[in-house]
Amino acid sequence: MELNCGDWEMQAWNDIPKPEIQPWLDDFVHVPVPNGEKYTQMHERVVNRFHFIAQQTTPAVIVAHGGVLRSIVSHITDTSLKESFDVSVFIMGAW
């Protein structure tokens, strides 16, 4: 599950008032979305699920949004959460 966007759920980024979104843009890792969650909270949730999947004996594929995938990459590579957004995430299209 991607970041809980709280009050911003289903809104276009351009429709969120700049004074409301700016604190989150300044520190999206530690500042929660209004009535949502911080990226650190999502990261903890994702890493817990990743460990559960990794302990399984059957092969698995993880299909997720970029924030979730970057969170896993951050965990595996010991990269900061902020720096994880410098990582390009492979997006698979219809073949």
N, C-alpha and C positions, 0 to 999 in steps of 0.2 A: 504494500500500500504506500502510495506517494505521500508527501507532506500534507497534513491536515491544514487546509487553507482557511479554515474558520469562516470569518465574515467575508473573505474574498472569494470563496468557492463560487465557481461558475461566472465570475466577472472577468472581463477583459482587463489586462494590466493597465491599459490607458484610461479605464473608467474609475480606477481607484485614485482618490485625491492624493496629489503629491505629498502634502504634509502628513498624510496617514501612512503612506508607503515608504517614505524616506528613511525613518529609523530602521526599518527592516532591510532596506537596500544597503544602508551603511554597515549593517552587521547581521546578515541573514542567518549566520550560524547560531548566534546566541539570543537574538531578539525574536520573540514569538509573533506569529501572525495573530491579529486580534481574534480572540476566541478560537485560536488554532494552536499549532505547536511550533516549537523551535526546531531547527534542523538537527540539533544535538539529540532531541527526543526521538525524531524519526530515525536517526542514525542508530541509536541504542536498540530500537525496535527491529530495524532491518538487520543489524548484526546478530541479534538473538535468533532471528529466523534463519539467517544464513548459516549459523552454527548448527541449527537443527537439520537443515537440508544437507549440510556437509557430512553429518554423522550417519546419514542413511546409507544403506548398502546398495541401493539401486541407483543407476545413473539419473541425473536430473539436469534440466535446463532452466535457467532463471530468465524470465521475460518480464521486464519492468520498465518504468519510466527512468529518465536520465538521473534524477536525484537519487533514486534507490540504487542504481548501478554505480554511480559515483561514490555513494556511501560505502558500498561493498569494496570498491577499489581503494578508497581511503583506508579502510580497515586492513585489507590484505597488504597494501604497500606501506602502511604506517605514514601516510600522507595526511596533512591537516585537512579538515573538512573544507575549509575555504579553498585550499589549493586543489582539492579534488575537482573543482569546477574548471580547472585548466586542462583537465583530461578530456580528450575527445571520445565520445561514446559512439560505438558502431550502431547505426540504425539500419535494420534490415527491412527492405521493401518487398513488395510482391515480385516474384520472379517469373 
